[in-house]
């Protein structure tokens, strides 16, 4: 891995817009002149299963997948998924976690309990942890389906990209009727 290569791992549950978010992030990074490689795992996405996407960028990127211990930023769209992918982070990595809880079947069936104190657990191992209620912010933006764009807005504070680059990519990524809500969600996330 080149020293200039950086990695972002997006993780969550099917239906949260993770793949759309990784596309937008990749396009923004490419627009800013980076070489970008992206890989995604759908798993049982249509049934609420795990979805991940690796986005790697830099001067020259040779592999789309990050190994454990190589990820700079974990962008987690669901709290429990945060725990599943912590071992991918570098020791000084950043964790951005959506406060949403989507119960797996074992919890819904009463076989297990959803873990309490996830943010505290993460905070014991990593110093840079940002927790955000993306669903509530998306509601403020006028469209509950923009939570993924809220998360992109939060992430944008960690990347050295001009605001105009993000806005241009978001404008192109959505149909005209959805652009305004997504731009609003992005800015609300950015200031969260």
C-alpha positions as CSV (number, residue, x, y, z in Angstrom):
1,X,0.0,0.0,0.0
2,X,1.3,3.4,-0.9
3,X,1.8,5.9,2.0
4,X,-0.5,8.3,0.2
5,X,-3.4,5.9,-0.1
6,X,-6.2,6.5,2.3
7,X,-9.2,4.2,3.0
8,X,-12.8,4.6,4.0
9,X,-15.0,1.7,4.9
10,X,-18.7,2.2,4.8
11,X,-20.8,-0.4,6.7
12,X,-24.4,-0.9,7.4
13,X,-27.6,-2.8,6.6
14,X,-29.3,-3.3,3.2
15,X,-31.6,-0.4,2.4
16,X,-29.6,2.3,4.1
17,X,-28.2,3.8,0.9
18,X,-24.6,2.6,1.5
19,X,-23.8,1.8,-2.1
20,X,-25.2,5.2,-3.3
21,X,-23.1,6.9,-0.6
22,X,-20.0,5.1,-1.7
23,X,-20.7,6.1,-5.3
24,X,-21.0,9.8,-4.3
25,X,-17.9,9.7,-2.2
26,X,-15.9,8.1,-5.0
27,X,-17.1,10.6,-7.6
28,X,-16.2,13.5,-5.3
29,X,-12.7,12.1,-4.7
30,X,-12.2,11.5,-8.5
31,X,-13.5,15.1,-9.2
32,X,-10.8,16.4,-6.9
33,X,-8.1,14.5,-8.9
34,X,-7.6,11.4,-6.8
35,X,-7.2,7.9,-8.2
36,X,-10.1,5.9,-6.6
37,X,-10.8,2.3,-6.3
38,X,-14.1,1.0,-4.9
39,X,-15.3,-2.4,-3.9
40,X,-18.7,-3.4,-2.4
41,X,-20.2,-6.5,-0.8
42,X,-24.0,-6.7,-1.0
43,X,-24.4,-9.9,1.1
44,X,-28.1,-10.3,1.9
45,X,-28.7,-6.6,1.3
46,X,-32.3,-7.0,0.1
47,X,-33.1,-8.9,3.3
48,X,-31.6,-6.4,5.7
49,X,-28.2,-8.1,5.8
50,X,-24.8,-6.5,6.0
51,X,-23.6,-4.2,3.2
52,X,-20.0,-2.8,3.0
53,X,-18.1,-0.7,0.6
54,X,-14.4,0.0,0.6
55,X,-13.3,3.4,-1.0
56,X,-9.6,3.8,-1.4
57,X,-8.0,6.9,-2.8
58,X,-4.7,8.7,-3.4
59,X,-2.2,9.4,-6.0
60,X,-2.2,5.8,-7.3
61,X,-4.3,3.1,-5.8
62,X,-3.6,-0.6,-6.6
63,X,-6.3,-2.4,-4.7
64,X,-9.9,-1.6,-4.0
65,X,-10.0,-3.6,-0.7
66,X,-8.5,-2.5,2.6
67,X,-7.0,-5.1,4.9
68,X,-7.7,-5.2,8.6
69,X,-5.8,-2.4,10.4
70,X,-5.6,-0.2,7.2
71,X,-8.8,1.8,7.2
72,X,-8.6,5.6,8.0
73,X,-12.3,6.2,8.5
74,X,-15.1,3.8,9.3
75,X,-18.4,5.3,8.2
76,X,-21.0,3.2,10.0
77,X,-24.7,3.6,9.1
78,X,-25.9,1.3,11.9
79,X,-24.5,1.0,15.4
80,X,-24.0,-2.8,15.6
81,X,-22.3,-2.8,12.3
82,X,-19.7,-0.5,13.8
83,X,-18.6,-3.2,16.2
84,X,-18.3,-5.7,13.3
85,X,-15.8,-3.7,11.4
86,X,-13.6,-2.0,14.1
87,X,-10.7,-4.3,13.4
88,X,-10.3,-2.7,10.0
89,X,-9.4,0.6,11.5
90,X,-5.9,2.0,12.0
91,X,-5.1,2.7,15.6
92,X,-5.6,6.4,15.0
93,X,-8.6,5.9,12.8
94,X,-11.8,7.9,12.8
95,X,-15.2,6.4,13.5
96,X,-18.4,8.1,12.3
97,X,-21.4,6.2,13.6
98,X,-25.1,6.7,12.9
99,X,-27.2,6.2,16.1
100,X,-29.7,4.1,14.2
101,X,-30.4,0.6,15.6
102,X,-31.7,-2.1,13.2
103,X,-32.3,-5.3,15.0
104,X,-31.0,-8.5,13.5
105,X,-33.4,-11.5,13.4
106,X,-31.9,-13.0,16.6
107,X,-32.9,-9.9,18.5
108,X,-36.3,-9.7,16.9
109,X,-37.0,-13.3,17.8
110,X,-36.0,-12.6,21.4
111,X,-33.0,-15.0,21.3
112,X,-30.4,-12.2,22.0
113,X,-30.4,-8.6,23.2
114,X,-29.1,-5.7,21.2
115,X,-25.8,-4.6,22.8
116,X,-26.0,-1.5,25.0
117,X,-23.3,1.1,25.2
118,X,-21.8,0.6,21.7
119,X,-20.6,4.2,21.5
120,X,-18.8,3.8,24.9
121,X,-17.2,0.6,23.7
122,X,-15.9,2.2,20.5
123,X,-14.7,5.2,22.5
124,X,-12.5,3.0,24.7
125,X,-10.5,1.9,21.6
126,X,-10.6,5.0,19.4
127,X,-10.1,8.7,20.2
128,X,-11.9,10.1,17.2
129,X,-15.5,9.0,17.4
130,X,-18.4,11.0,16.0
131,X,-21.9,9.9,16.8
132,X,-24.8,11.4,14.8
133,X,-28.5,10.8,14.6
134,X,-28.7,10.8,10.8
135,X,-32.4,9.8,10.7
136,X,-33.5,12.8,12.8
137,X,-31.3,15.1,10.7
138,X,-32.8,13.6,7.5
139,X,-36.2,14.4,8.8
140,X,-35.1,18.0,9.3
141,X,-33.9,18.1,5.7
142,X,-37.4,17.2,4.6
143,X,-36.8,13.6,3.5
144,X,-36.2,10.7,5.8
145,X,-34.5,8.8,2.9
146,X,-31.6,11.3,2.9
147,X,-29.9,9.8,6.0
148,X,-27.1,8.5,3.8
149,X,-26.4,12.0,2.5
150,X,-26.4,13.3,6.1
151,X,-23.6,10.7,6.7
152,X,-21.7,12.0,3.7
153,X,-22.0,15.5,5.1
154,X,-20.5,14.4,8.4
155,X,-17.7,12.5,6.5
156,X,-16.9,15.6,4.3
157,X,-15.4,17.3,7.4
158,X,-12.7,14.6,7.4
159,X,-11.7,15.0,3.8
160,X,-9.9,17.8,2.2
161,X,-12.4,18.5,-0.7
162,X,-13.9,21.8,-1.7
163,X,-17.6,22.2,-0.8
164,X,-18.3,23.0,-4.5
165,X,-17.0,19.5,-5.5
166,X,-19.5,17.8,-3.1
167,X,-22.4,20.0,-4.2
168,X,-21.7,19.3,-7.9
169,X,-21.5,15.5,-7.4
170,X,-24.7,15.5,-5.3
171,X,-26.5,17.6,-7.9
172,X,-25.6,15.0,-10.5
173,X,-26.3,11.9,-8.3
174,X,-30.0,12.5,-7.8
175,X,-33.1,13.3,-9.9
176,X,-34.0,17.0,-9.9
177,X,-36.9,16.4,-7.5
178,X,-34.5,15.0,-4.9
179,X,-31.5,17.3,-5.2
180,X,-32.7,20.0,-2.9
181,X,-33.4,17.6,0.0
182,X,-30.1,15.9,-0.5
183,X,-28.1,19.2,-0.6
184,X,-29.9,20.3,2.6
185,X,-29.2,16.9,4.2
186,X,-25.5,17.1,3.2
187,X,-25.2,20.6,4.8
188,X,-27.0,19.6,8.0
189,X,-24.7,16.6,8.3
190,X,-21.7,18.7,7.7
191,X,-22.7,21.0,10.6
192,X,-23.8,18.2,12.9
